[in-house]
Amino acid sequence: MSNVALEQIGAADFERFRSMFYRKTGIHFENSKRYFVDKRLHERMKATGHTSFKGYFTYMRFQASGEDQFEAMTREIMDELDSYRPAGEDLRIWSVPSSTGEEPYSIAIYLIEYWKGLAHRDVELISSDIDSNVLASAKKGLYSKRSVQNIPLPLVKKYFKEINGQFQLSDDIRESVSFTLANILSASNMKQFRHFDLIFCRNLLIYFDDESRKKAAQVLYDAMKPGGYIFLGHSESMSRISSMFKVRKFGDVIAYQKPLAGGA
């Protein structure tokens, strides 16, 4: 791939990316940032094996949801978090940005299907986005056939109902997620988001500049309980952004932990 020429990103494609990124984060890239953004996009295109921006943009919007992280969550992390918390206290999970809801709903299904701890421990699942229109779409839980094609058929039959060629999640799953507006780079807005045991913030920070990444890392750290975890995208590294988190490995999966009180 290193010797393959990457397609230059045209003005229309740059605008598509800029608009999408603004909807997800509230950050507007000025034209003066064009060199930085193009450089980051070309790095991501190269890393994911794409030579055209169109192909990469499609991949970015519809890429696999990271089932290995969900498996690590239900196989090990939830049990560990359960052991930290007093009986009767909910475990709190935050998915940000929510986009159209695939991630938080997938988390809910994985917990129901694979985490036995739900028999004695309630989980509060919150998902946030900066775009109210995106949140309205997510609440409907209505997806195209393409969006559910990677979900095992038994789970599709169990949790979805086909409506005019689209697939809608069951009421129980949709009602298990609370959707809220949030701007991850607004310190005043983020004060209401606290005491989370597990955060999913994937494939977002790679598009921030260094200053914004550090600000976001601090916001996420402040939103977590001691001992809590955060998942980033597979190509992201919190270690290159902040030294506040402890790196933990669960098989091939990397998570970042806020140290327990006392430095454990």
Secondary structure, 3 states (H helix, E strand, C coil): CCCCCCCCCCHHHHHHHHHHHHHHHCCCCCHHHHHHHHHHHHHHHHHCCCCCHHHHHHHHHHCCCCHHHHHHHHHHHHHHHHHHCCCCCCEEEEECCCCCCHHHHHHHHHHHHHCHHHHCCCEEEEEEECCHHHHHHHHHCEECCHHHCCCCHHHHHHHEEEECCEEEECHHHHHCEEEEECCCCCHHHHCCCCCEEEEECCCCHHHCCHHHHHHHHHHHHHHEEEEEEEECCCCCCHHHCCCCCEEEEECCEEEEECCCCCCC
